[in-house]
Amino acid sequence: MTNYFIQAFIYLVAAVIAVPLAKRFGLGSVLGYLIAGVVIGPIVGLVGEETSTIQHFAEFGVVMMLFLVGLELEPKMLWSMRHRLLGLGGLQVSITTLGTMAACLVFEVPWSIALTIGLIFSLSSTAIVLQTFNEKHLNRTEGGKNAFSVLLFQDIAVIPMLAFIPLLALPELIEQAQNAASIAAQHHEDLSLMTGLPGWVYGVIITAAIAIVVVGGHYLSRPLFRFVASAGVREIFTATALMLVVGIATLMNIVGLSPALGTFLAGVVLANSEFRHELEANIEPLKGLLLGLFFITVGAGIKFDVLLNHFFLIVGATLGVMLLKAMILYLLTFIFRIKGSNRWLFTLSLAQAGEFGFVLLSFTEQRHVLASDLVQILSLVVTLSMFLTPGLFILFDKIILPRFEQKTNDQASDSIDEQGTVIIAGIGRFGQIVNRLLVANGIKAVVLDHQAVQVENLRKIKTKAYFGDATRPDLLHTAGIEEASLLVVAIDNQESSVELVKYVKDTYPHVKVLARAFDRGHGYRLRQAGVDIAVSETYHSALEIGAQAMISLGFHPFFVEHQKNTYKKVESTHSDSMYTAWNAEAQGKERVDNNYIKLFIELEERLKQEMAFDRTDRRFDAEHSWVPPFSEPTTPLDSK
């Protein structure tokens, strides 16, 4: 027992040290786990032969991950993916298999072995790719969606591969390994349970297993979860979620199907369930931990003796496989019209071999398709390609993506052929609302934004906007700043917004400037630059949420509206004095840290005092349409 604790402690320490360091240096968590595995395995030797056993256990993290992916997809969404799933995924697997097979035949590898190697290398790493997509928020990009379609097809393709590969068995290997085959059968009974059955019986069993997952997930899971949830014990709900995933994975294993595919299907079935978010919350931490453990075992499983003995062969094969897959993927982007940075994201993210390659390699050795020495070499090729994948994502983030953004935004500014009463600088989520309100009231505005993609998106919905940097004086002149009455500053960069306000107020003092402030400090800097009105982007929405929270707790809406007005009034009254204190310090006239803090404390106290007054003592004409509560006092729940 002590040995298990020591091993667990070693793996956890490696993860706790390596992953935060990798994230800090911008390498991503996956590369951190892989490096941790290399350090505690081949380099230091803290872990050894048990790594392969732990890896089989940790592969369950992939099963959980696909279950969670399925929960995010409704059947309608999955159906809408069918063209990319079958077309893009099918072409990728088939062309990569044939391309790898052709490359092997050039080196006089027997056709059966070449075909097997092609099937193995046609798969990519679902674990690494989806984990990295989640971390970098790439799931919703066009490249991410297409990559997911290919990964899903690959997981489905594992099933016919497992059925086809035994047909490629070499007679000489069968004769040499009869004893080994019997031992392997004892350790892999799940792979032999379906052997010997007629084809039609096997088909019926597979159909029945899928039907159990679909029908049971739809009709039986909800009553089960309601029953468990009624107990109010969170850990039992977690146990139920694990029971569901483990049970489906076991069923799929028994009938010879992919456990990951089975749990993905169950996730899709439960995508519309009211318990979906609870399931995600309970399984997500376990999934993340197991995936991390899996990546550590991949790094720890590198056999340096085999690598050194066949160094040039393994490294050359790894780079060759990744280059071949990248070329095929890049070609497919033209066929399926994947453009821009998404083309490179799709290409680089799938250029590696995957964790299912380990499964197929083990299976081919058991079925006497590949020799043990060749399996060891190919396993290292799979491992190294996975190890290099985080580097490809870094290449995409640091070099490729910035160049595409720069290329897009470095295009010539649009020719502005109109002028308006109002100029809006920045048409993101903030500027769009301002523009829509003005346009709806017949006020002509000239909209400028330095993000070409954003301008293009607005044009698709018939909103006129011009590409260009509003901080450039020549562009403001073209937009008619001399004749404009108002400038609305809604750009994302805080420094640029302050500089723009200062320039306009110094050069065109007749133009009224309204600006979006990110926070109180930014608002003060805008005031210092001369802005006429600065509004915090979160002030009114946060105040409204606070008001709705009070109403939800039982306060009367009339009372809540009064408290909102009181809050605004007190804030406005103290705004000038607080700005004066801040400005004095900013200009270095005096040290007012304590003074500013003192004023803020006074503001909070004043808020409490003002809101403590009886509502009947304070009535505003602006609120004459409100109906007062029928009884006093206006306290939570009492007004109901």
N, C-alpha and C positions, 0 to 999 in steps of 0.2 A: 504493500500500500504506500509506503514511504517513497518508493521509486516513482510511482505515478504522480505523487504530489510534487516531487522534484522536477519531473519532466514538464508538468503543467506550469510550474513556476518559471522554468526557463523560457518556455514559449511566450508566456505573458510578459515577462521582463523584456524580452527581445522586441515584442510589439510595442510596448509602452515607450521604449527608448527610440526605436527606429522610426516609427510612423510620425510622431510629432516633428522629429528632425527633418524627415523627408518632406512633410507638408510645409515646414518653414522655409525650406530651400526651393519650394515650387516643384518638387518631383512627384507629388501625388502619393496617396496612401498605398496604392498597389505596389509601386516600386519600393516603398519603405518596408512592406511585408516581405517582398522577395529578398531584399538586401539583408533583412534580419535573419531569414532562413539560411542564406549563404554563410553568414557570420557564425551562427550557432551550430551549423552543420559541417560543411567541408572545411571551413577555416579553423574554427576553435575545436570542433568535435564534441560539443556538449550533447548533441543528439545523434542517434545512429540508425540501427536497423529498424527501429519502431516507426520511422518516418513514413514508410509506405503504408503501414497499417493505419496510422493516424490520417494519412491523406485520403484513404477510402472513406473514413468517417467524416472528414471535413468536406468531401465532395457533396455531402448532404446540404451544404450551404448553397450550392448551385440549384439544388431542387427547391429550396425555400425561396431563392431569388426568383425563379420562374413562376412560382406560385404567386408571389407578390406582383410580378409583372402582369400575370393573368388577371389579378384583381383590378388592375388599372384599365383593362380592356373590356369593353362590352362586346357581345357577339356581333352587333351591327358594325362596330368599328373594325373587328377582325375580318368581317366579310368585305369591308371596303378596302382592305389591304391585300385582297386575293391576287391582284395583278402583280404587285411588287413581290408578294410572297412566292408565287409560283414562277413568275417570269424572271424577276431579278435573282431570287434565291436559286431557282432551278438552273439558270444559266451559269451562275457563279460556281455551283458545286460541279456541274457536268464539265464545264470548260477547264476548271482548275484540275479536276481529276485527269482529264485527257492530256492537258499540258504537262502535268507532273509525270504522267505515264510516258509521254513521248520523250521527256528529258532523261528518264531512267533508261529507256530503250537505247538512247544514244550511247550510254555507258554499258551496253550489252547486259543489262539486267533482265532476267526472264520475265516474260509478259505478265504472268500471274502475280509475281512479286511487285512489278512496276504498277499494275493496276491497284493492288492493295495499298501501296504507298501513296498513290494518287488519291484514293478514297480517304485515307487518314489525314493527309495534308489539305484536303479541300475544306476541312472544318476549321473554324476560328474559335477564339476564346470568349464564350458568352460571359463568363465570370468577370474577366478583366474589362471587357468593352462596356458592359452595362454598368459595372461599378464605377468606371471612370466617367461615363455619360452622366450618372447620377451626381457625382461630385462636381462636375464642371457644368451642370445644367445644359447638357447638349441633347437631351431626349427629344425635345420638341423641334429641333432643327430639321431641315430637310435631309441632311446627311445622316443624322441620328435615326430618323424614322426608317430610312432605307436600309441602314445597317441593321436595325432591329429585325426588319423583315427577312433579311438574309440569315441572321442568326437563328431565327425561329424555324426557317426552312431547314437549316443544317441540323437542328435538334430533331426535327421530324425525320430527316434523311438517315439518321443513325439506325433507325429500325430496319429498313431494307438492307442497310449495310451489314448489320449483324446476321441477317438471314442469308446474304449472298456470299460473304467472306469464306465460310466453311467450304464452299464449292471449289475454292482455289487452293485447297490443301495440297501440299507436296507429298507424294508417296514415300519418298526417302525419309522425310521428317516423321511421318506416321510410324514407319518401321523402327526408327531410332528411339521413339519416345512413347511406346505403349505403356510402360510403367508410369511415366510422368503423367500421361493422360488420365490414368485411373486416379492418381493422387489429386490432380487438378479438378477432376469431376467431384471428388469428395468436398473440396473447398469451394466449389462453385456450383452447388446443386441448383441454385436459382437459374443457371443458364441451361441446365439439362432437364428440368422438369417437363418441358414441352416436347422433348425429343421423342421420336418414335410414334407420334400421333399422326393420323392421316391429315392431309392438308385441309380438308373441309372442316374437320373437328377443331383444328388449330384456329381457323378463321372464325368459327362460331364462338370460341372461347375469347378471342381478342375483341370481337364485337360485343360480347356480353360484358367484358371488363370495362369497355368504354361506356356502354350503356349504364352500368352501375355508377360510374363516376358522374355522368351527366344527369341521369334521373335522380340518383341519390342526392347529388349536390343541390339540385333544384327543389326537390320536395321534402327531403328528410333533414337537411342541414339547418333550415330555419327553425323548425320545432325543437331540434336539439339545442341550438344556441339560445333560444328563448328560455328553455328549461334551465340551462346552465347559468344564464345571466340572472335568472330570478333568485338564485342563491346569493348573489351579491358578493361572491368571493373571486377576486381577480385572478388568483393563481390557478383556479379551476378552469376559468375561461382560457388561460394560456395553455393549460394541459389539454383542453379540448381542441384547440387550434393545432397543437403539435400532433395530437392523436389523428386528426384528419389528414395532415400532410404525410405523416409516417405511414398511415394505413394505405393511402393511395399509392405512395411510392412502393410499398411492399407488394400491393396487388399488381402494379405494372411490372415489377421485377419477376413475379411469379409467371406471368404470361409472356415474358420475353420482350416487353416494351420498355421504352425509356421512362424512368421514374420522373425525370424533369418534364417530359412532355405530358405525362399524366397529371402532375400537379399544376402545370400551366393550364391544362384544360379545366381542372377543378376551379382554378382562380377565375377563369373567364366565366364559368357558370355562376360563381358567387359575386361577380362584378356588380350586380344590381342589388345585392343583399344589403339590408339595413345594418348588418354587422361587419361590413367591409372594412370600415376605418378601425374598428376594434381589433379585427384580425391583423391588419397591417401593424398596428401599434404593438401587438404582442409578439409578432414573429420577426419584425424588423431588427431588433437588437440581436436575436439569436442568429439571424441570417448574416448580419455584419460580422459577428464574432467567428462564425464557422468559415465564412469566406476568407477572412483574415488568416485563420489557421491554415486554410487550404493553400493560400499564397506562400505562407511561411514554409510549408512542407515541399512546395515546388522548388523553392530556393535551397532548402536543406537537402533535397533529393539529388542535387547535381553531383555526379560521380566524377571527381577530378582525375582519377586514375584513367578512366575510360576517355575522358575529354583530352587529356595530355597524350594518350597513345594514338588517338585519331583526331588530333587537333584541327589540322587543315581540312580534313574531310567533313568534320562536324560543323566547323565555322562556315566553310564554303557551302555546305548543304543548307544551313540555316539562312544565310544571306540569299542563296539562290531561290529557296522556297518563298521567302518574303518578297523578293524582287518579282518573281513570276506571278505571285498572287496580286501584288500591287499593280502590275501591268494589266492583268485581266480585269481587276476591279476598276481601274481607270478607264479601260475601254468600255466597260458596261455603263459608266456614267454618261458617255455620249449617246449610247443607245437609249437610255432611259431619261435623258435630258436632266441630269443632275449637274448643276452649274456652280461656278464661283468657289467659295471656300468650302461649300458642302461637298463638292467633288473630291477635294483633298481629305476632308474629314472621313468620308465614306471609304476612300482608298486606304488611308493609313490605319484606320481603326480595325480593319479586318485582314490585315496583311500577315498576321501570325497564325500559327497552328493553335489548337485549343485543347482544353482539358479532356474533352471526349476522345482526343487522340490517344491519351493514356489508356482509356477503356478499350479502344479498338486494338491498340498494340498488345495489351494483355490478352485480349480475346484471340488475336491472330496467333500468338504464341501457344495458347492452349489448344487451338484448332490446327496446329502444325502448318500454318501458312507461312510464317516467318520464323527464321532461326533466332535463338536467344541472343547471339552476339549482335545481330542486326537490330533486334528490338531495343537493346541497350543504346545503340548509336542513334536510332530514330527517336528514342525517348529524350535524349539530350538535345536533339534538334528541336523537338517540340518545346522543351523547357527553355532553351535559349531564345527561341522566337517569342515566347511569352515574356521572358525577362526584358527583351528589347522593346516591347510594345509601349510601356510608359514613356520611353524615350521618344517614340513617334508622336505621342500626344503632346509632349513638351515641344517638339519640333513644330507641330501644328499651331500650338498656342503662342509660342514666342516668335516664330519666323513667318509662317505661312499666313495665319489669320491677320496679323497687323499689316502685312503687305497688301492683302486684299482690301482691308478697310482703308488703308492709305490711298490705294489706287482708286477706290470708289470716291473718296472725299477730296482727292486732289484734282478731280475733273474741273473744267472751267465753270465758273459760276454762271447761273442762268441769266439770260438777258431779261431784265425787268421792264415790262412794257406798260406798266400802269402805276398809278400813285393813289394813295388813299389817305383818309383822315387819320387813320391809326396804322402804326407799324408794329407787328408782333415779332419779336426776336425769340425763336424757339417754339417748335410746335409739337412738343412731346405731350404727355398725358395732361400737364397743367395748361400749356398754351392752347391745346385743342379745345378745352372747355371755354376758355375766354373767347376764342375765335368763333365757335359755334353760337355763343350767346350774342355776339356783336352782329354776325351775319344774319341771324334769325330776326334781328331788329333793323335790318336794312343799313347797317353801318359798314362801309367799305374798309377793308383792312388788307395791307400788304404783309404776307407771311413769309418769313425767312428762316431757314434752318440749315445747319452745316452738315447734317447727316443725309446723304443722298438717298439711302434706303428709306428713311422716314418720309422724305418728300415724295418718293415714288409710291409709297403705300397710300399717302393722302390723295394722290392723283387718281388712284384706283377707285376711291370712293367719291370722286368728283369734287374734292376740296383743292382749290388752287393754292399752290405754294411754290416758292422759288428756292433753289439750292444756292446757298452762299453763306459766308460768315458775316453775321450781323455786326461783329465788332470792327469790321473794316470800314473806315470812313467813306471810301469811294462807293461801296455798296449801299451804305445808308443814304448817300447823296442821290444815287440812282433811284432808290426807293422813295425819294421825296421827303427827306427828313426836314428840309427847310420849310416846307408848307404844311407838314403834319402837325396835328394838335396833340397827339398822344403817342408815347412809345411804351409798349408793354414788354418788359424783360423777363423771359421765362426760360433762359438757357440753363443747362445743367451745371456748367462750370462756375463755381462761386467767385473765383478770382476774376474771370472774364466778365461776369455780370457786374461786379463792382466797378471795373475799369470802364465798361460801357456806360454805366450811369454817370460816372464822373466826366467822361468825354462829352456826352450829350448835354449835360447841365452846364458845362463850361462853354461849349461851342454854340449850343442852341437853347439858351435859357428860357425861351418862350414855350418849348415843348414840355408838356407835363409827362413825368416818368413814373410809371407804376411797375413795381418789381416783385418777383417771387423770392421770398426768403426761405432758406433751408432750416434755419433755427434762429434763436434770439440773437446770438452773436453775429450771424450773417446779416440779420436785419439792422443791427446797430451800424455795421460797416456800410450798408447801403445808405442809411441816413447820413452817415459821415460823408458819403460821396455826393449827397444832394438829392436823393430820391424824394419824390413827393409823397408817395404811399408805398410802403413795403408790407406785404401780407405773408405770414408764415404759411407754407404749403400744407401744414398739418393742423393749424390752429382751429379752424372752423369744423373740420371733420372730427377732430378729437373732442371738441366741445359738444358736438352733436352726439357722439357715442356716449359721452358722459351723461348727457341729458336722457338718452334712451335707457341707459343703465338705471338711472333714478326712477324712470317710469316703470321699468320692469320690476323694480323692487317695491312698487306700490305707491310712489309719490304721485300726486295729482298733476296732470299735464300743465295746468294753470300755474301751480307752484313751481314746477320745473322751468317753465318759460321765464318766470320772474328771476329765478336763480341764475339762469343763463345771462340775462340782461345785467344782473348785478355783477357777475363775473367780468363781463366785457367792460362795464363802467369802471370797476376798480382797476382793472388792468390798464385801461386807457388813462386814468387819472395819474397812475404812478409811472407811466411809460416815460415821460419826459425826464423825471428826476433820475430814473435808473439809467437812461441813456446818457445824461449829463455826467453821472459818476463813471460810467464806462468810458466815455469819450475823454474825460480828464486823465484817466489812467493810460488810455491808448496814446495820447499825445505827450505822455511823460511829465505832465505838470505836477502830479502828486501820486503817491501810492495810496490807492483807495480800495484795496482788496477787502478790508474789513468793512469799509463804508458800503460797498456794493452788496456784500453779504448781508449787512445790517438792513439795507433797504429791501432786499428780497424777503427777509424774515418779517419785516414790517408789512410787506405786501400780503403775505400769507395770513398774518394776524388780522389785517384789515378785511380780507375776504371773509374770514370767520365771523367778524363782528357785523359786517353788512348783511350777510346771509342769515344772521340770527334774528333780524327784525321781523316783526309780525307782518304778514303779507297785507293785512287790511290797512296798515298804516302807510302803505306805499302803492299808489295806483298811477299808472302811466296812461296817457291818452292813446299811445301806440298799441296798447293791449286792450282796448275797449271791447273788442270782439270776443275776448276770452270769457268763458263762463266759470265763475269761481266755485270752489268746492262747497258742498252743502253744509259741511260741519267743520269746526276747528277743534284741535289744532291740525295743521297740515303736516302730519308726520307719516312715516312709512306705515302702510297697511291700515292705519286708522281712517284714512279717507275713503276706503272702499265701502 
